[in-house]
Amino acid sequence: MDQVELHPGLRGIYLDNTRSSFIDGTAGTLLYQGYNIHDLARESTFEEVTYLLWFGRLPTMAELRQFDVDLRTNRAIPPGVMAVIDLIKNGHPMDVLRTAVSALAAFDPDAGDNSFEASIRKGARLTAQFPAIVATHARLRQGKAPVAPDPLLNHAANFLYMLHGQKPDATSTRAVDLDLILHAEHGSNASSFAARVAASTLADLHAAVTAGLATLKGPLHGGAAEGVMALVHAIGSPENAEPYVKRLLAEGKHVMGFGHRVYKTEDPRARHLRDLARKMGEDRGLPAWYTILTRVEEAMAPLRQKGIHVNVDFYSGAVYYLLGIPEDLFVPIFAISRIAGWICQVLEQYANNNLIRPLLHYAGPVDLPYVPLKDR
Ligand code: CMC
């Protein structure tokens, strides 16, 4: 066999040009379509960031208003998909969301149309329906009636309302909105890559988004926030944090919420969620609980010399927990945000398509004699 240069995990390989986001993993910089994540985190909303990602520029007031109306008026789930959700309500919320999105393709008037305009219409519907699916499923599995969407509420507030059945306060709404902004887009991460691979075959948007959802589920990607909360519960009290983390490291285990394929310094998204988790923990009378998180960060400090720093998911799980959100909804909430980035990248892929089809280097035997079944 020929010797080839392998790139396991496609580490360090550039696939294409993009305008979607820029990541400098050494400086800890993240830009969406040229705009710094810190400015967007402070000034923007998830609705505006989604527009920015899909159209490549910030909207005017009138454009944002229309886009917002499109999101607010497309939240309803078709009865057929409601029936599917009810049928599989005992499954993991990511499995339910993925299956519901597949089912939605059968009800979408633009199914099969991959034009930019149709993809934007489908994208708005899916983005609006994601939180409705997650919240509806969360209630159905608890034996509660689904809550109808409220078009007077923005994207973040409506999600909390459909989940808890009560209008959220401004702090909770802002917390979800900020979390959605920070998770919306992140270069060639595994789920966006999967969405691009599907789109590169000219499969439609529902197929690409389903591929993204399937890939986001794993604990090395979207599942880390859930793992962080499991860690906090297992640690139990602040003084237990350091020995617990040392034990994990001695066993060669990865500590969830640390490390990143691209960032070799602190993930720039983490600081916004760290501040928010601290404030929410204090407001809600759970300061000890936030202290566990800081002690874990301190115990992980020696790994900084290896480029292992805190990532976005370390504090996002904490924020969801403080909002009273069940832990198995953390990955679906990541998806509620990341769909903005998947669609952005699928639109880029369609606009300049090239079938994504890397090679595998064959490393097995050759010319084996075929032995008939009866002789084996
Ligand atoms: N805890 C302890 N050691 C770690 C960790 C960690 N979380 N992450 C990496 N390392 C070690 C790793 O064992 C390796 O050590 P050595 O050189 O001695 O073998 C070294 O650091 C390099 O790590 P790597 O495995 O080559 O890094 P990677 O780029 O393949 O993996 C990662 C990146 C995110 C999968 C990994 O850091 C990890 O498993 N982190 C925990 C899961 C997590 O928090 N994921 C969320 C990522 S942010 C959200 C997203 O974008 O999806």
Residues whose N, C-alpha, C, O or C-beta is under 5 A from the ligand:
A	BS01	CMC	P219 L220 H221 G222 A224 K253 H254 V255 M256 G257 F258 G259 H260 R261 I308 N311 V312 D313
